[in-house]
């Protein structure tokens, strides 16, 4: 009886189907008011037709793995857009007009050629996930501290030498990846990120890990492999949530806490092993 009920719901509501996912501009234009998702990946597309304002109910746009260099003005008229995925394209900038996408919750522009983020990006109050992995970004604007909705922040693979102290204002942040940069220091008040669960600072040139990190009592995973950090703060031993810590052979770990000896696992990564943790992006 339960299975029959579920089948009826699927048939009449379209739940679980791809009925509102469009994979060509022609099909989308022929049914423009029903367009909720447009997915066109791996098309060798070098431009986006300036027709996105024709889809008033568009919520998700995935144009990853193309050759797109610029974004059309009509994109910023998509008032209901929640997810914008532009992974692996040839963008060199994000227009200041990005701030007009006030419903945006997820923005991915990883693997492009972007050198800076516009200050206007900080006006995206509903943004929860921002990924700018592997670009050419040298500076993160201090106004990032105003983006209180951010939960996941990926800044890895850029040219960062410094993180603004304002990043410690992101009270909802639970995932921070700043690996593969040129960071020499981390904000001393990083402990204010009380909800932080995953912290990846591997492959940097850091001098030390701030002592305040021991206040991140929700921290579950920490990666400092080849980060330059020579010694981890002993206060990490008192974080009961901490499960996985990745270090290299040069790093002195914290003293193990007998109370958490079955939970906290410190792994020493040697050699040229690149992919060593399950959570690591390929």
Buried (B, 14 or more C-beta within 10 A) or exposed (E): EEEEEEEEEEEEEEEEEEEBBBBEBEEBBEEBEEBBBBBBBEEEBEEBEEBBBBBEBBBBBBBBBBEBBBBBEBBBBBEBBBBBBBBBBBBBBBBEBBBBBEBBBBBBBBBBEBBBBBBBBBBBEEBBBBBBBBBEBBBBBBBBBBBEBBBBBBBBBBEBBBBBBBBBBBEBBBBBBBBBBBBEBBBBBBBBBBBBBBBBBBBBBBEBBBBBBBBBBBBBBBBBBBBBBEEBBEBBBEBBBBBBBBBBEEBEBBEEBEEBEEBBEBEEBEEEEEEBBEEBBE
